[in-house]
């Protein structure tokens, strides 16, 4: 797995960036596409539900992990 790369997002009208490994970024984009949801809207949903002490990049990684665990019944 490669080093994290910064990716830009817009949350509630504000630009921000998250550093994610390419594999997580691609999986995140695929989930948004599969849910017919704009990437920024999915990121905003994850942002709104995360704990105060959890960074956005970590929250996205956990969301991706949980999504695929749920798909395989894990």
Secondary structure, 3 states (H helix, E strand, C coil): CCCCEEEEEEECCEEEEEEECHHHHHHHHHHHHHCCCCHHHHHHHHHHHCCCCCCHHHHHHHHHHHHHHHHHCC
